Amino acid sequence: MSGASFNPDAATAAYLVTLSPAQHERAIAYTQGGHWLLLWGMLVTIGTMVLIWRSGVLARVAGRISARRRNLTVFLCAICFFVMQLVIELPWSIYANWWRERSYGLTSQDLGGWLGETLLSSAISIALLGLVAMAIYALMRRTPRWWWAWSGLVVVVGIILMVVIAPVAIEPLFNRYTPAPNGPTRDAVVELAKRAGVPGDKIYIYDGSKQSERYTANVSGLFGTARVAMSDVMFKRGADIAEVRGVVGHEMGHYAEHHILWLAGGMSLLAMLLFFLVDRFYLVAARWFGAGAAIGDPAHMPVAWAVASVIGLFLVPVMNSITRFDESAADRFSLAVAHEPDGLAKALVKTIEYRASSPSRLEEILFYDHPSVERRIHAAMVWKAEHPELVGE
């Protein structure tokens, strides 16, 4: 079909109607329910902070440690704080992160399996957050006027370190990664990696269906730990070579264009803004909690966290806008390198079950961390109309 006779609008509509109205309605219900989870989650967090504060546990922990051992005090208070938060919020987490996913058919994992992985990931997170808390509270003591700015740098360093070590030290704890077997799929990914200029010697398939039925792939890691990983869901749901090329080309775009570094920089700036606002609004919350004025006292951690949870809700659209920009860029990279607009479109249709396809522009700006599926498919069809000589090359 020539570019002149191809209609991107009609082609986009044709892809969207491959799902029934009932499937679209189910996707809308799931997606919009997820928007409400942001609000309810914030309220749950505030309630949890009140309970932790009123328990007085952190004050007792801090009181039993020598005043000269400030770093140890912060670390132990942080560990107690995050463990208490985990326990108190567990019923909410079960509902929001397991029961709801299972009720929409997005996971087949049983509760025991989910709990086991949640406890393992929480243990890792709590230990790391304890170290981050030590660094931030040390900055509060040493640079009380500018701690929020320096803390943003702590965040970016932490993100980059996690990206480097996660593929080799953390991800294998949750999934089994096996080299992709020789065959057309591996050959297609290797060829695409060469064309994209990204590492192609580490191509894996992992048992992502153990946790989720979501159709996905990723390029994770940096430097020597970078690898291409495709969830087995892609193949259980009949992904063809065109889809694999379209999806993996997108993920390679994130790596080739250094999106993780840009994202880390963006998150660092947002963290600075978050910490700055926490610093400014802490006293308001402290009066409401009945706490002292010292934000640098680790016993007051629940107060600062409550302020951060409220402010963080309002920063969600900003974070989403940053990631949407990267996702659009990765789509363009995939089209330019893989030349698979239809493969990408077919894969995108399969994501509608957990991301409604056609939100309003305002809903997309506020809540979507990816551009809408309709918008992404239309962009792919426009590319197809403009580059008919490259399609399927």
NUFIDO-669876 format. One record per residue (C-alpha): x, y, z. Coordinates in steps of 0.05 Angstrom, whole numbers, padded with zeros to 5 digits, always signed. Each point is the difference from the previous one (the first is absolute). Layout:
<nodes>
XYZ;...
</nodes>
This chain:
<nodes>
+00000+00000+00000;+00029+00067-00019;+00009+00057+00048;-00050+00042-00039;-00056-00051+00007;+00014-00020+00072;-00044+00035+00053;+00032+00002+00070;-00066+00019+00033;-00037-00059-00030;+00058-00047+00015;+00002+00023+00073;-00075-00011+00007;+00006-00069-00031;+00051-00020+00053;-00042+00026+00057;-00062-00038-00022;+00037-00067+00003;-00021+00002+00073;-00074-00004+00018;-00039+00056+00033;-00002-00043+00063;+00076-00006+00000;+00008+00075-00008;-00050+00013+00057;+00037-00048+00045;+00066+00036-00016;-00032+00067+00016;-00026-00025+00066;+00068-00028+00020;+00038+00063-00022;-00046+00051+00032;-00004-00042+00063;+00076+00005+00002;-00006+00076-00001;-00041-00003+00064;+00051-00046+00031;+00049+00058+00001;-00047+00040+00045;-00020-00058+00045;+00073-00021+00005;+00019+00069+00024;-00055-00002+00053;+00022-00069+00022;+00071+00026+00007;-00021+00060+00041;-00040-00045+00046;+00060-00046+00007;+00045+00059+00018;-00048+00021+00055;+00001-00070+00029;+00076-00005-00002;+00007+00069+00032;-00049-00014+00055;+00033-00067+00016;+00062+00037+00022;+00044-00057-00023;+00050+00043-00038;+00009+00046+00059;+00015-00060+00045;+00049-00029-00050;+00036+00067-00006;+00001+00008+00075;+00037-00066+00011;+00059+00018-00043;+00057+00046+00019;-00010+00071-00027;+00069-00004-00030;-00019-00059-00045;-00045+00041-00045;+00007-00042-00063;-00017-00064+00037;-00060+00035+00031;-00026+00022-00068;+00011-00068-00031;-00036-00039+00055;-00057+00050+00002;-00007-00005-00075;-00001-00076+00002;-00054+00001+00055;-00039+00052-00038;-00002-00037-00066;-00014-00067+00032;-00059+00030+00038;-00025+00033-00064;+00005-00067-00037;-00040-00036+00054;-00054+00052+00009;-00010+00011-00075;+00003-00074-00018;-00076-00009-00006;-00003+00059-00047;+00059-00026-00040;-00033-00068-00007;-00063+00033-00028;+00034+00051-00046;+00059-00041-00025;-00025-00072+00001;-00075-00009+00007;-00018+00055-00049;+00050-00025-00052;-00026-00071+00008;-00073+00022-00005;+00015+00032-00068;+00038-00062-00024;+00067+00036-00001;+00035-00051+00045;-00008-00073+00015;+00047+00002+00059;-00029-00026+00065;+00000+00041+00064;+00056-00041+00031;+00045+00012-00059;-00016+00074-00001;+00013+00007+00075;+00066-00037-00005;+00025+00046-00055;-00027+00062+00035;+00036-00017+00064;+00065-00013-00037;-00004+00064-00041;-00020+00039+00063;+00060-00028+00039;+00047+00025-00056;-00036+00067-00005;-00001+00012+00075;+00075-00013+00007;+00015+00047-00058;-00048+00053+00025;+00033-00003+00068;+00066+00018-00033;-00033+00056-00040;-00032+00027+00064;+00068+00000+00034;+00029+00043-00057;-00059+00048-00001;-00002+00010+00075;+00075+00011+00001;-00011+00055-00051;-00055+00030+00043;+00050+00005+00057;+00058+00027-00040;-00036+00046-00049;-00067+00015+00032;-00017+00055-00050;+00019-00039-00063;-00010-00073+00019;-00058-00006-00050;+00045+00019-00058;+00056-00048+00018;-00051-00055+00014;-00021+00003-00073;+00071-00022-00019;-00006-00058+00048;-00062-00022-00038;+00034+00002-00069;+00061-00038+00025;-00045-00052+00031;-00041-00009-00064;+00062-00009-00043;+00030-00051+00048;-00065-00039+00002;-00004-00001-00076;+00071-00028-00004;-00008-00054+00053;-00073-00020-00008;+00009-00047-00060;+00055-00040+00034;-00018+00004+00074;-00075+00012+00008;-00041-00020-00061;+00025-00073+00002;-00030-00006+00070;-00069+00007-00029;+00003-00030-00069;+00039-00052-00039;+00038+00029-00059;+00021-00048-00055;+00037+00016-00064;-00047+00005-00059;+00006-00065-00040;+00029+00002-00070;-00052+00013-00052;-00036+00054-00040;-00020+00041+00062;+00071+00004+00027;+00028+00013-00068;-00049+00057-00010;+00018+00032+00067;+00075-00007-00012;-00007+00032-00068;-00042+00056+00030;+00051+00011+00055;+00055+00009-00052;-00042+00049-00038;-00017+00038+00064;+00071+00001+00026;-00016-00033+00066;+00028-00064+00032;-00027-00061-00034;+00039-00055+00034;-00046-00004+00061;-00070-00018-00023;-00044-00035+00051;-00070-00025+00010;-00027+00003+00071;-00060-00031+00034;-00038+00065+00008;-00067-00037-00003;+00015-00024+00071;-00018+00070+00024;-00040+00033-00055;-00037-00014-00065;+00024+00068-00027;+00032-00002-00068;+00069+00031+00007;+00075+00000-00012;+00056+00043+00025;+00073+00019-00009;+00028+00006+00071;+00067+00017+00030;+00056+00046-00019;+00070-00010-00025;+00020-00074+00008;-00067-00021+00031;-00044+00021-00058;-00045-00054-00030;-00062-00011-00041;-00054-00038+00038;-00067-00023-00029;-00057-00025+00044;-00025-00069-00018;-00070+00032-00003;+00019+00027-00068;+00008-00070-00027;-00057-00032+00038;-00045+00052-00033;+00026-00015-00070;+00046+00058-00014;+00026-00004-00071;+00068+00025-00024;-00028+00068-00020;-00028+00011+00070;+00065-00023+00033;+00040+00048-00043;-00048+00057+00013;-00001-00010+00076;+00074-00015+00009;+00017+00058-00046;-00038+00045+00047;+00038-00026+00061;+00066+00007-00037;-00019+00072-00012;-00001+00012+00075;+00071-00028+00005;+00029+00032-00063;-00026+00069+00018;+00022-00005+00073;-00071+00010+00026;+00018-00029+00068;+00052+00055+00010;-00050+00054-00022;-00052-00031+00045;+00048-00002+00058;+00015+00074-00011;-00074+00017-00003;-00014-00040+00063;+00057+00035+00034;-00030+00068-00015;-00069-00024+00022;+00031-00028+00064;+00032+00068+00013;-00068+00033-00009;-00034-00052+00044;+00052+00007+00056;-00003+00076-00005;-00076+00000+00008;+00004-00050+00057;+00049+00046+00034;-00047+00059-00009;-00065-00035+00021;+00029-00043+00055;-00019+00048+00056;-00072+00002-00023;-00005-00076+00005;+00040-00001+00064;-00052+00044+00034;-00055-00046-00024;+00037-00063+00024;+00021+00033+00064;+00073-00011-00017;+00062+00042+00012;+00028+00050-00048;+00065-00039-00016;-00009-00032-00068;+00069-00031+00009;-00024-00042+00059;-00009-00071-00027;-00056-00012+00050;-00040+00051-00041;+00007-00041-00063;-00075-00015-00004;-00015+00074-00002;+00048+00014-00057;-00025-00062-00038;-00072+00023+00006;+00018+00067-00030;+00039-00034-00056;-00059-00046-00016;-00047+00059-00010;+00050+00040-00041;+00019-00062-00039;-00071-00009-00024;+00002+00068-00033;+00068-00016-00033;-00027-00062-00034;-00021+00038-00064;+00069+00030-00005;+00034-00068+00006;-00050-00030-00049;+00016+00055-00051;+00074-00015+00004;-00011-00074-00012;-00050+00012-00055;+00052+00040-00037;+00050-00057+00005;-00052-00051-00022;-00018+00040-00062;+00074+00006-00016;+00009-00075+00008;-00058-00013-00048;+00032+00046-00052;+00066-00037+00009;-00034-00067-00010;-00033+00024-00064;+00064+00030-00026;+00042-00063+00015;-00048-00059-00003;-00047+00027-00055;-00058-00038+00031;-00059+00047+00008;-00051-00056-00003;+00041-00044+00046;+00002+00056+00051;-00074+00014-00009;-00019-00073+00010;+00041-00002+00064;-00031+00065+00025;-00070-00027-00009;+00018-00055+00049;+00016+00051+00053;-00069+00031-00001;-00025-00050+00052;+00039+00038+00054;+00004+00069-00032;-00065+00027-00032;+00013+00019-00072;-00033+00068-00008;+00000+00045+00061;-00015+00073-00003;+00060+00045-00009;-00006+00024+00073;-00005-00071+00027;+00062-00019-00040;+00040+00059+00026;-00020-00012+00072;+00003-00076+00006;+00034-00033-00059;+00075-00017+00004;-00004-00022-00073;-00034+00035-00058;-00069-00029-00013;-00001-00062-00043;-00043+00035-00051;+00050+00057-00006;+00058-00049-00005;-00032-00043-00053;-00020+00062-00040;+00073+00024+00002;+00022-00068-00026;-00051+00003-00056;+00022+00070-00019;+00072-00025-00003;-00024-00057-00044;-00034+00048-00048;+00062+00044-00003;+00050-00058-00010;-00034-00053-00043;+00067-00020-00030;+00027-00020+00069;-00059-00040+00027;+00021-00073+00012;+00071+00014-00022;
</nodes>
